[in-house]
Every structure is written in C-alpha cells, then in structure tokens.
Amino acid sequence: MHAQYEGLLQSKRLSAMNSPLLLHAHQGANAAKSVIQCHRPGFLQHKTFVPIGISHLTWLLCRVLRCCFGIRRKCIIFPLLLILLVGAALTALLPPAEEHGGVVGVLGVLRRAAPQKGNPAPGQLADTSEEKKFTVIIQTYNRTDILLKLLNHYQAVPHLQMIIIVWNNVREQTPAKLWESLGPHPVQVIFKEQTSNQMRNRLQPFPEIATDAVLMLDDDTLVSVPDITFAFSVWKQFPDQIVGFVPRKHVSTAGGVYSYGSFELQNPEAAGGDMYSMVLIGAAFFHRRYLQLFQDQPKEVHALVDETQNCDDIAVNFAVALYLRKHSKSSTAHRPSGIFVKPVDLRNLEKDASSGYQGMWHRPEHLLQRSYCLNRLTQIYGFMPLCFSNLMVSQFGFPSYANHKSRG
C-alpha cells in the first residue's frame, strides 16, 4: 500500500514538471542565464553555447550589438583622425599674418568676415532688407543676342533687385518689347538709351538704383550664380572696396614710368604669389557712391576716358584708392582699391555673338593705351595712389594669398 502511494506521488511530480506553466518558467530561467553568460568577458570566444527559443534571440541580439559597437568605434575614430590631419596640413600651408597694402593677414580677414550682432562695425553695412539686395549694370553695344542670354541667366541670381542695361546702340531700338513679351520675369530690367557710344556711360548714378551694392558686368561676361552670391557676401564685409573677379597691376620702372600688367597666381621672378593693384569693374561689386565719385573727378579724367574709349575702370580704381586714403584712420597703412575673389565659373561669350563684334581689348593698341592711362592719371593726381595686395578670397577653403603654397 505504501509502495503504491509512492508510485502515484512520483507520477504526479513528473506530470507537473511537464506542465506548460513550469516549462515556460524553466525556459525563462534559461534565457536569463544565457543573458548573463552573453555578457561574460570572453564567453563568445571561449565557450560553445546553443540557445533555444528566447535564449537564441537574446544571444543573437547581444552578438549583433557587440559587433556593431566594434565597427562603429572604428568608423568614428579613423575619420576624426583624418580630419585632424587635414586641418593641421591646411593650417601649416597658410602664410603668416602680415600686412600687404593695409590688409592684415588671414586672421584679420576671418575676424572681419564674422557676422556681427547689434550695431554694424565701421565700414560694414546694416543688416536691413535694402542691404540684402544689389543692382546689376550692363553696358552693351551690338550684342543683342548675347544680352538676352545673359538677362535670362541673371534672373536666377538671389538678392538681385534690378538690372539696368546701358544701351549704347545709338538710334537703334532696344529689345525691351521683346523681353517684356516673354514675361513675366522675377527681376525687373530697365533699358537706358544713350545719345552717344561712350565707355563711361555705365558710370552714371542712375536714379533707379535703390541699393548700395552695384554689380557691374561686361556684356560678354557670364558669371555663375554661386560666384555672384559668394562675391556679394564678401563685398558686404568690405563695402568700401571693389570686390571682383579680374585683378590687374601696375608695374613701375626705375625711371618712374608705369606699365599696365596682368596678374598671375604665381610671380615668375620671385617664385611666390603675385600681387595686384586694381580690380577691374567689368565683373565686380562696388558701392553706388563711387558712381557719383567718378562724376566728381577732374575733367581731365573724363577727357582721357573719352579720348581713348578705354581706361574707365583704371580711373575708378584711382578714385576709390584716393577715397580710401582720405577716409583712412592710419596715415601710413593704406587699403588697396579692390579685393580679388577667385571665380569658379566665369565665361567669355564673345564668340557666341552673331554680330561678330569684338571687344576693344582685341585692338593692338589696347594695352599701350592702358599703360598710357596709368601715367596720365598719375600726372593728373600728382602721385600714384594704387596699393598692392596679394589677398585672394576663395569660396573653397580659407581666405588666402595668391599661390601661398609657393611663397618664397
């Protein structure tokens, strides 16, 4: 009787152990055990474990997280090291902070370019809606087909308030009706018909100009939208200077005679960065006050421009340099008339003109005339006011000096 009772009790214990509730609790304990084993150091490397059910999922999750952590750590460390090395290399390539024509090194440029809160610094513009826009002036002659292409291109430029076309095709109808018939256009275009074909017609203080910033462009030059936008941001930091894409220089001789020269990124004689003393206004930003400033120059200056049908851009650089000297706080350090912004995409469309008209810079006497203008303007003003600079601002990287990698 006692033996039968013991057998019945053993049978009930076995059936209870096989019940779903107890099996579930048993598997949960195994799962917890597997989690603890998964976090043991070296467990995955030194122990073989075959989990079942929930234990299997937990084990896989632990392994995936561990692998991902290792990969992520490597992916973060190596790029950070690479960035630090590249930054150190670029910093080593920068020239020391030094003055060239009143422009103080790279650090000074970065400080001036930093956005200012509150009242603007002297020489900077207030951040108002009017100062966020600019006006384009294009003087044209016998290039109507190119002009329409340029007008269509510049319609997409942000912050552009108006385009003024100085129409030098005397007694010929402007394409204003054609342009308006293909509207509407986001930017207003105004045609200013002239009574004579003079180079200095574009330097009039037109009453339609409502912005401080003026972007003057030749009628055969196409500047990319990013280049214009970047140059405008640079000009807002240097509103008293000409900010443009085409630098030039004057070269002096021992006898005091000046010659007009081009600007190269590398000076072949000094094996270092070249210098410039002018920024041409055929693709440049400047303050609208300089339009009136040019009108106020001596009559001999206007006569020189009319005589040569040339050199109005050189005369503007002289006028700006004199203005900066007059309003300078220092009697020794003088700022250059312009700042060179290195363009990424600037094209000459002259070959696309159906008229076949070539610009005056193709004339064989063009460079001789410009050298003549340098010496004549120096005589008119009594001295040479132009200052040299080798500051080059690029939208890729730091403000730098021309070919600073090869500076001797």
Beta strands, then each sheet from edge to edge (+ up, - down):
strand 1: 99-100
strand 2: 103-104
strand 3: 134-140
strand 4: 160-167
strand 5: 188-193
strand 6: 213-218
strand 7: 221-223
strand 8: 242-244
strand 9: 247-252
strand 10: 258-262
strand 11: 266-267
strand 12: 272-273
strand 13: 278-279
strand 14: 283-287
strand 15: 338-341
strand 16: 346-348
strand 17: 391-393
strand 18: 400-401
sheet 1: 1+ 2-
sheet 2: 5+ 4+ 3+ 6+ 14- 8+ 15+ 17+ 18-
sheet 3: 7+ 16-
sheet 4: 10+ 9- 13+
sheet 5: 11+ 12-
end
